[in-house]
Amino acid sequence: MSSPGTTTTAGGRQVSVRRVLADNGALAGLLVLVVALSVLAPTFLSTQNLLNVGVQAAVVAVLAFGSTFVIVSGGIDLSVGSVAALSAMVGAWSSAEAGLPGPVALLLGLLTGVLAGLVNGALVAYGRLPAFIATLAMLSVARGLTLVVSQGSPTTTPDVVGFLGSNLAPYLPMPLLVMLVFFGVTGFVLSRTYSGRAMYAIGGNEEAARLSGIDVRRQKLVVYALSGLFAAVAGMLLAGRLSSAGPQAAVGYELDAIAAVVIGGASLSGGVGRATGTLVGALVLAVLRNGLNQLQVSPFWQQVVIGSVIALAVLLDTLRRRTR
């Protein structure tokens, strides 16, 4: 017969195991995917293919890092794909058409993303618009401005943007390095700064955060400005890989960014989310797409599979929150 202490210890171990599984479900899923695809597709684990997976994940991951700030604070940003395209187009146009030096053009592109984010933040924080409506409007506005600036045609990027899409060495792609840098930045902001702690507080209970002295409106401006900046960086990465900025670039990427955050364990109701989980979520999507391509699965069925994975992730998030 077990003593009370033994029962408590066993119960504590069960809770710990359950918590570990809940907190690392995305990582476990990623490992299962890698093992399964390495068996089904012999070339999947080749060095070159793994680097391709990392490069493919980079753009979505950087977008998703910015979206993590928004989702943790209880919001949503549907405009990041369009803002990425607009930022890249402004940078390319500033160099190719206005004749500005490459670094200046790059800076203007990044500032464009920050400005779009500040507009989103102002509409949400001061205009009291629901985040869904405000960012949906920005999605349309930013895409329209991209078409206006480009006149519907791709524009060549400056060399400094092309450098972001190149390789520093045969096995050292710049997009992968940029992704890792912004992963570190995201983790630092969320865990080590006042704004990061404010994001969790606002997402957990906005009214309680306000009563505790947090300037909620200002913090929302910071959150959406960061999302816009990260979207601009992602747009530059994509343009650098393609050596041009296209008016239809990054269409639908906002859905992949949100999916990566949710797959990584963040809660759409706010207050929960980590940089590590978002990185794993982006890798899950990249590995899944790459593996399905290796297995020669039709692109139409790929959309079905990826959509099912996203729905499953949201369902698990809902069940996890109910359990807690």
N, C-alpha and C positions, 0 to 999 in steps of 0.2 A: 504493500500500500504506500502511495507516494505521500511524502510530507508536504505541508503547505508551501514550504520554500521551493521544493522541487517543482510543484505545480506552477508556481509563479515563474520560475526560470523557464520551464517548457513553454508557457504561454508567451513569455517575453521573446523567446527565440522564434516562435511562430509569427508574432507581430513583426519582428525584425526582418525575417525572410520575406513576408508579404510586402513590407515597405520597400525592401531592396528590389523586388520584382516589379513593383508598381513604378518606382522611380527610374528604373533602367529598362523598361519594356521596349523602348525604341532601339536601344543598343542591342538587346537580345534579338530583336527582329532583324537588325542589320547583320548580325553575325550569322543568323539562320539563312538570310538571303545570300550572303557571300559563300557559305558552305554549299548551299544548293546549286548556285550558279557555277561554282568551280567544278562541280561534278557534271553538270549538264552541258557546260560550255568550256572545253579544255583551255581555250586561250584567255579566259576571263581573268585569271591570276597573273597574266604576263605583265611585266613592268610597264610596258607602253600602255596597255589597256587600263591599268590602275591609275596611271597618270592622267589618261583621258577622262576617267571617272572624276578625278579631283578637279580637273579643269572645267568639266561640264557642271560640276556642283558649285563652282566658285560664284557665278553670277547670282544664282538663286540663293546661295548661302548668305551673300552680302545683303541682298534684298531682305532676306528673312531675319538677319540680325537687326536691321532697322525696324522691321515689323514686330520683333520681339518686344522692343520698348513700348510700342503702341498697345499690343495685346496684353502685356503684363499690367499696363495702367488701365485696362478695361475698355480700350478703344479698338478701332479697326481702321486700316488704311488700304483702300482699294485702288489708290492712285499710283502706287510705286512703279508699276510697269510703264505707265505713260510718262511719269516724271523721269524715269531712267532714260527713255527715248528722247524726251525733250532736252534733258541736260546734255546728252551726248551730241544731239543735233546742234545745240547752241555752241558747244565747244568746237565742233567740226566747222560750222558756218563761220564762226569768228576767225578761224585760221584760214580756211579756203577762200572765203568771199570777202571778209573784212580785212584780211592781211595781218591780223594780230599775231604776235609770237606764240608758239605752241604752249609754253607754260601759262601765259596770260589767258589763252583760249581755254585751257584746262580749268583754270581758276574760275572763269566765267561760267563754265558748265557746272562746276560744283556749287557755285553761288546760286545758280538757277534752281538746283535741287533744294537748297536750304530755303530759298524764297518760297517755293511751292509748298514746302512743309510748314513754313510760318503762316501762309495763307490758310492751310488746312487747320492748323492749331488755333488761329484767330477765329475761324468760323465755328469751331467746336467749343472753344473756351469762352469767347466773348459773344459770339453770335448765337450760342445755345443750340446750334444745329446738331442733330444726331451725327455721330462720326460716319456712319454708313452713307448718309446723304451728302455730307460735305466732301468726303473723299471720292464718292461716285461722281460728283460734279467736277472735281479736279481731274479725275480720270479722263473725262470728256474734253475739258478745257486744255489740258496738257497735250493730249493727242492731237487736238485740232491745231494748237500752236506749232506742234512739230511739223504738221503738214504745211502750215502757212510758211514757216521758215524754210523748209526744204523744197517747197513747190512740188511735193510728191516724189522727189528724186533722192537717191542716196548721195551723201556728201563725204568726200575723202577726209579722213581724220589726220590731225598733225602727228608728227613723229613721236611726240611724248605720249600720246594716247596709244599709238601703235606699240610702243614699248611695253605698255601694261598687258598687252596680249601676246607678248613674245616669250622666249625662253632665255633665262640668264645663262643656262648651261643645258646640255642635252637632257638631263633629268631634273631640271629645276625651272618649271614654268612659273612665270610671274603671276598669273591668276591664282595659282595655288598659294603663293606667298602672301598675296593681298588678302585672300580669304582667311588665312591663319592670323594675319595682323589684326583684321577687323573682328575675328573671333576673340582675340585677346582684349581688344578695346571694349567689346560688348560685355565680356565677363567682368572687366574692371569697373565699367560704369554701373552695372547692375549690383555688384557686391561691395564696391569700395567708395562710392560717392553718395552725396546727399540726394542727388537727383534719382539715383537708382533706388534708394530706399523709399523715396517719395513715390516712385512708380508703383512699387508693391503696395504701399499704403493706400494710394488712390484706387488701384485696382481691387484691393480687398474690400474697402469701404470708403467711398469718396467723402461722404458726410463726416465720418469719423476723422479722416485725414484733414479735412478743413477745420474741424473743431480743435485738432491737435496743433494747429498753427501753420500747416503747410499751405503755401500759396498755390492752390490747385490750378488756377488759370495759367499762372506763369509756368508751372511745371508741364502743363499740357503743351504750351508753346515749345518748350525744350524737347518734349517727346516727339512731336511731329516734325520739328526742325531736324532732329537726328535722323528720323525716318527718311526725310527728303535728302539729306546729305548722303546717307548710305545708298539710297536709290540712285543718286547721281554717280557715285563711285561704281555701282554695278553697271550702269549704263556705259561708263567709260571702259570698263572691262569688256563688255560685250562688243562695243565698237572697236576696241583694240584687237580683239580676236578676229573680227571680220574685216578690219582695215577700212571701215566706212561706217557712217552713222545712217541708219535707214529710218524712214518715217513710220514704218510698221514694226520696228524693232521692239522686242520685249512684250509683244501682245500676249496677254494671258499669264504673264509672269507673276502678277500679283496673287493669283490663285495658288501657284506653286509656292510662293513665299509664305502665305498663310498656312498652307498644308504642311510645310516643313516645320513651322513653329508648333502647330498642333500635334503632329506626329512626334515631335520632340518632347511632348508632355506638358506644354503650356495649356492653360485653361482659357477658353474664349470668354469666360465671365470675368477674367482678370485676376491679378494677385498671385499668379503662379507662372513660372517660366524661367528657363536657364539658357545661357549661351551654349553650354555643352549639348543640351537636348536639341536646340535648334540646328546645330552643326550636324548632329546625328540624323535629324529629320531630313536635312538637305542631302546628305549622303545616301539615305534610304531611297529618295526619289531618283538620284543620279544612278545608283547601282541598279535600281529596278529598270530604268529606261535602257541603260547600257546592256543589261542582261537580256532584256526582251529583244533588243536589236541583235545581240549575238545569237539568240535562238531563232532569229528571223520571224518573229511574231509580227503580224500586220500592225501598222501604226494605228488603225482603227481599234483593234482589240487592246492595244497598249493603253489607249485612253480609258477603256472600260476597266482594265486592271488597276490603273493608277487612281481612278475615281473610287473604286471599291476600297482601296487601301486608305484613302482619305476618309471615307465614310466610316470605316472600321476604327480609325484613329479617334474620330470625334465620338463614336459610340463608347469606346473604352474610356475616353476622358469623362464622359457623362457618368458612366458606371463608377469610375474612381471617385468622383466628387460625391456621389450618393453614398458610397461606402464610408468615406471620411466623415 
